[in-house]
Amino acid sequence: MSKFTRYATTSQSLSLAAMEEASRRGLRTADLDNLFLALVLDDQSAGRALRNFGVTITSVRAAVEGSDTLARYAPTASRSRSTRSSVGERSNSWRPNTA
């Protein structure tokens, strides 16, 4: 099986699992939260790695459904002038957003 075929198959299975998670929540479309849920459920290396780090489907579902917030871990963009680069781009930070 070629790399492209493997990637296409993985992508399709993750998309279907994300749609199933969205449907379980009563949504008609899947978003990144649903894709993350699908990834945690997946038997491929990324899903196994997440589970090895202690990420469980129960904890992710609780976070997605509002018991906790995934937004705390989203990249934040600093808008202050002091952190802008010389070409005016915003600095991205991958730390929990505490604001």
Summary of the structure (lengths in Angstrom):
residues: 99
radius of gyration: 16.9
end to end distance: 47.0
largest distance: 50.3
contacts: 210
relative contact order: 0.10
helix: 56%
strand: 6%
